[in-house]
């Protein structure tokens, strides 16, 4: 994704040996190119780049910082201003209405949003308010059933009638209303959307925007806002293939906060938008807060010792459970990118466990003794040969598992409540 170029810029700053005017101007040009390629509004690109240049060349370097850290801090702060504020949503009863263009991902987002609240202790439900797209009813129902989320939908009724009937019987804490995808100029669907908003009287009206929408985002966002008064934006498909800058620009331009972002195809690939964490990750500066929250939530579901996981004191028995949960946590590379500065240091060569490798590791551990699982340090060459034979794998496979265990253990030990190796460099955590 175009915004990923910002990580390379951060690496360039950290690796520099001479921060002078020429270097600052070069960095500013790099940032401009990255933001323009990401479809960020030209006016905003100019504002951000000019602010970075002015501050980097005129501000006095604070105590405990060196020139590299100071410039990177300025880049971080000005990019943070560029994305605006997030939206705080209390964990209490609420009705949420989703609107957006055709193909923006509203139906999947409805279930992702419902699961987000379900994972935090609230009973969630979805309402099939899209009666125009033939597959919408079944898609929403299947996704809701698969994630143990209440579903309300009635075939043969108008969208307004469906919503009205659902709200009469739904007792859940969070009720999410899916609506038909539309274009801003389709009067019939706009009128339907306005009528649903009147009947539902939702606490939140979220506009769902595809990250790849580009410069059209602002125009579309304004049209929906003028129609029903949007109070939050959800950006979907922000998974590394989309540009994303247009949607970010739209939110800032019309003054509406971003509430959530969808980061992948899985229902779990969905998170509350935290501007500081978002920019930190774009720059490769990590996101300890999100990682800790994710680990703790999954640990509870899988009965994993989260405290041991984060302290790096776990055993191979814990690794066994963690591998079972890895699909939910995400690929190893994505996890490491949440750790401060590792995002600047790791490359594509970092191990990303595939489903096949996860299964192989579990088979290897099934061939270990209880003592070996609890104390991997006792596994010498003779034990490695025995384990390999017993699991039908090779000694190299067993060594790879042990290396993975030590790598994760080492990384987790280095996470000290968000502190990172650069002196004084604690922003964005």
KACORUR-V580246 format. One line per field, one symbol per residue. ss: DSSP state (H for helix, E for strand, - for the rest). burial: + if it has 24 or more other C-alpha atoms within 12 Angstrom, else -. Layout:
# KACORUR-V580246
ss->???
burial->???
This chain:
# KACORUR-V580246
ss->-HHHHHHHHHHHHH------HHHHHHHHHHHHHHHHH----HHHHHHHHHHHHHHHHH--------HHHHHHHHHHHHHHHHH--E-------EEEEEEE-----HHHHHHHHHHHHH-----EEEEEE------HHHHHHHHHHH---EEE------HHHHHHHHHHH----EEEEEE-------HHHHHHHHHHHHHH---EEEEEEE-----HHHHHHHHHHHHH---EEEEE--------HHHHHHHHHH---EEEEE-------EEE--HHHHHHHH-----HHHHHHHHHHHHHHH---HHHHHH----HHHHHHHHHHHHHH--HHHHHH----HHHH---------HHHHHHHHHHHH---HHHHH-HHH--HHHHHHHHHHH---HHHHHHHHHHHHHHHHHHH--E--E----------
burial->-+++++++++++++----+---++--++-+++++++++++++-++--++++++-++----------+++++++++++++++++++++-+---+++++++++++++++++++++++++++--++++++++++----++-+++-++--+-++++++---+++++++-++--+-+++++++++++++----++-++++++--+-++++++++++++++++++++++++-+++++++++++++--+++++++++++++++++++++++--++++++++++++++++++++++++++-++++++----+++--++-+++++++++++++++++++++++++++++++++++------+----+-++++++-++---++--+--+----+--++----+-+-+++-++-++--++-++-++--+++----+++++
